[in-house]
């Protein structure tokens, strides 16, 4: 089954994703704090299967042990630098079940 996340990916595979993250970190090293890099690495780790991630701020908070405002600030900075693209999307909880039951 194709994941809804695949329509948001820019990467051909995990290696392509990892190389893009390395390039961005190298390019923006002096502009990123350790926390901002950690947020980026967390997003990358959750993106390896589909090339994109559907994460809540709370998930990142728990992963890195920082506050909600720190995580939000880091995400805004990563977005401003063009490293990530945030897409507001609510995954329908019923979709996978409905799609499976409609298959012929």
C-alpha positions as CSV (number, residue, x, y, z in Angstrom):
1,X,0.0,0.0,0.0
2,X,1.3,3.5,-0.9
3,X,1.6,5.9,2.0
4,X,0.0,9.3,1.9
5,X,3.5,10.6,2.9
6,X,5.0,9.6,-0.4
7,X,3.3,12.5,-2.3
8,X,5.4,14.9,-0.1
9,X,8.8,13.4,-0.6
10,X,11.6,14.9,-2.7
11,X,14.0,12.0,-2.2
12,X,14.6,8.8,-4.3
13,X,15.8,6.7,-1.3
14,X,17.2,6.9,2.2
15,X,20.7,7.6,1.0
16,X,19.5,10.6,-1.0
17,X,17.7,11.9,2.1
18,X,20.8,11.5,4.3
19,X,23.0,13.2,1.8
20,X,20.6,16.2,1.6
21,X,20.6,16.5,5.4
22,X,24.4,16.4,5.4
23,X,24.6,19.1,2.7
24,X,22.2,21.4,4.6
25,X,23.9,20.9,7.9
26,X,27.3,21.6,6.3
27,X,26.0,24.7,4.5
28,X,24.2,26.1,7.6
29,X,26.5,24.8,10.4
30,X,27.2,28.3,11.8
31,X,23.5,29.3,11.7
32,X,22.2,26.2,13.5
33,X,22.3,25.5,17.2
34,X,22.9,22.0,18.5
35,X,19.2,21.8,19.3
36,X,18.1,22.8,15.8
37,X,20.5,20.1,14.4
38,X,19.0,17.6,16.7
39,X,15.5,18.5,15.6
40,X,16.5,18.0,12.0
41,X,18.1,14.7,12.7
42,X,15.0,13.6,14.5
43,X,12.8,14.5,11.5
44,X,15.3,12.7,9.2
45,X,15.1,9.6,11.4
46,X,11.3,9.5,11.1
47,X,11.5,10.2,7.4
48,X,13.6,7.3,6.3
49,X,10.7,5.0,5.4
50,X,8.7,7.4,3.1
51,X,11.0,10.4,2.6
52,X,8.7,12.5,4.7
53,X,7.5,12.5,8.3
54,X,4.2,13.2,10.0
55,X,5.3,14.3,13.4
56,X,3.7,16.1,16.2
57,X,5.7,18.7,18.2
58,X,5.2,16.5,21.2
59,X,6.9,13.5,19.6
60,X,10.0,15.6,18.9
61,X,9.9,17.1,22.4
62,X,10.0,13.6,23.9
63,X,12.7,12.4,21.6
64,X,15.1,15.3,22.3
65,X,14.0,16.3,25.8
66,X,13.3,20.0,25.0
67,X,10.2,22.2,25.5
68,X,7.4,22.7,23.0
69,X,8.5,26.3,22.4
70,X,12.1,25.2,21.7
71,X,10.9,22.6,19.2
72,X,8.6,25.1,17.5
73,X,11.3,27.7,17.3
74,X,13.7,25.1,15.8
75,X,11.2,24.0,13.2
76,X,10.5,27.7,12.2
77,X,14.3,28.2,11.8
78,X,14.8,25.1,9.7
79,X,11.8,26.1,7.5
80,X,13.1,29.7,7.2
81,X,16.5,28.4,6.0
82,X,14.8,26.2,3.4
83,X,16.0,22.9,5.0
84,X,12.5,21.6,5.7
85,X,9.1,22.3,4.3
86,X,6.2,22.1,6.6
87,X,2.9,21.0,5.2
88,X,-0.2,21.3,7.4
89,X,-2.1,18.0,7.0
90,X,-4.4,16.0,9.1
91,X,-4.2,12.3,8.4
92,X,-7.7,10.8,8.3
93,X,-7.8,8.0,10.8
94,X,-10.3,6.1,8.8
95,X,-8.5,6.2,5.5
96,X,-6.3,3.0,5.7
97,X,-9.3,0.9,6.9
98,X,-11.6,2.3,4.3
99,X,-9.1,1.8,1.5
100,X,-8.4,-1.8,2.5
101,X,-12.1,-2.7,2.6
102,X,-12.8,-1.1,-0.8
103,X,-10.1,-3.2,-2.6
104,X,-11.4,-5.7,-5.1
